[in-house]
Amino acid sequence: MKNKKPDGGHKPSWVERIMSDQLFQEVYKLCTPAEKRFLKACYVEQLSGAEIARKEKVSRQSIYKWRKAVGKKALYVIGKGEDMDYTKALKK
C-alpha cells in the first residue's frame, strides 16, 4: 500500500512526476526526436551519458551536444518571461 494516497487514490511514481512536470513538458515540446530520447533515457531510465551513447549507437560527443542543446532549451523556457529569443539562445 505504499503507492496509495491517504484518500485512497494512486500515488504517482517518480517517473510519473517527472513526465508531468511542467518544465520537463515545456522543454520536451521544443526538443528534436533525438533530444527527446536523450531526456527519457537520462531522467526516466537514469542512464549515464556512456550508456545512452551505447543504447543510441552514437558517440559520447553526440550525447554531450544533445545535453547542451536541451540545457539551452531549458534556459529558454525558464527565461520566457524575460523576452528571450529562442533561436538566438540556441546559437550561443
C-alpha positions as CSV (number, residue, x, y, z in Angstrom):
1,M,0.0,0.0,0.0
2,K,3.0,2.3,-0.2
3,N,1.7,3.7,-3.6
4,K,-1.6,4.7,-2.2
5,K,-2.6,8.3,-1.0
6,P,-4.4,8.7,2.3
7,D,-7.6,9.4,0.2
8,G,-7.3,6.0,-1.4
9,G,-6.0,7.4,-4.8
10,H,-2.9,6.3,-6.6
11,K,0.3,8.0,-5.5
12,P,2.3,8.9,-8.7
13,S,5.6,7.2,-9.1
14,W,8.8,9.4,-9.6
15,V,8.6,8.6,-13.3
16,E,5.0,9.9,-13.5
17,R,6.0,13.0,-11.5
18,I,8.9,13.7,-13.9
19,M,6.8,13.2,-17.0
20,S,4.1,15.5,-15.6
21,D,6.5,18.2,-14.5
22,Q,5.7,21.5,-16.3
23,L,9.3,22.4,-17.0
24,F,10.0,18.9,-18.4
25,Q,7.0,19.1,-20.6
26,E,7.8,22.6,-22.0
27,V,11.4,21.6,-22.8
28,Y,10.3,18.3,-24.2
29,K,8.0,20.0,-26.7
30,L,10.9,22.0,-28.1
31,C,13.3,19.0,-28.5
32,T,14.2,17.1,-31.6
33,P,13.4,13.4,-31.6
34,A,17.0,12.6,-30.6
35,E,16.9,15.1,-27.7
36,K,13.6,13.6,-26.6
37,R,15.1,10.1,-26.4
38,F,18.0,11.6,-24.5
39,L,15.7,13.2,-21.9
40,K,13.8,10.0,-21.4
41,A,17.0,7.9,-21.1
42,C,18.6,10.4,-18.8
43,Y,15.7,11.3,-16.5
44,V,13.3,8.3,-16.7
45,E,15.7,5.4,-17.3
46,Q,18.5,7.2,-15.3
47,L,21.2,6.1,-17.8
48,S,24.7,7.7,-17.9
49,G,26.0,9.5,-20.9
50,A,28.0,6.5,-21.9
51,E,25.0,4.2,-21.5
52,I,22.9,6.4,-23.6
53,A,25.5,6.6,-26.3
54,R,25.7,2.8,-26.5
55,K,21.9,2.5,-26.5
56,E,21.5,5.1,-29.3
57,K,24.6,3.8,-31.1
58,V,26.1,7.3,-31.3
59,S,29.3,8.9,-29.9
60,R,29.5,10.3,-26.4
61,Q,30.2,13.6,-28.1
62,S,26.7,13.4,-29.7
63,I,25.3,12.9,-26.2
64,Y,27.1,16.0,-24.9
65,K,25.7,18.0,-27.8
66,W,22.2,16.8,-27.1
67,R,22.6,17.6,-23.4
68,K,23.9,21.1,-24.3
69,A,21.0,21.7,-26.7
70,V,18.4,20.5,-24.1
71,G,20.1,22.7,-21.5
72,K,19.7,25.8,-23.7
73,K,16.1,25.0,-24.3
74,A,15.5,24.6,-20.6
75,L,17.1,28.0,-20.1
76,Y,14.9,29.4,-22.8
77,V,11.8,28.0,-21.1
78,I,12.8,29.3,-17.7
79,G,13.6,32.7,-19.2
80,K,10.5,33.1,-21.3
81,G,9.2,35.9,-19.1
82,E,12.4,37.9,-20.0
83,D,11.5,38.1,-23.7
84,M,14.3,35.8,-24.7
85,D,14.6,34.9,-28.4
86,Y,14.6,31.0,-28.7
87,T,16.6,31.0,-31.9
88,K,19.3,33.2,-30.5
89,A,19.5,31.2,-27.3
90,L,20.3,28.1,-29.3
91,K,23.0,29.7,-31.4
92,K,25.2,30.6,-28.4
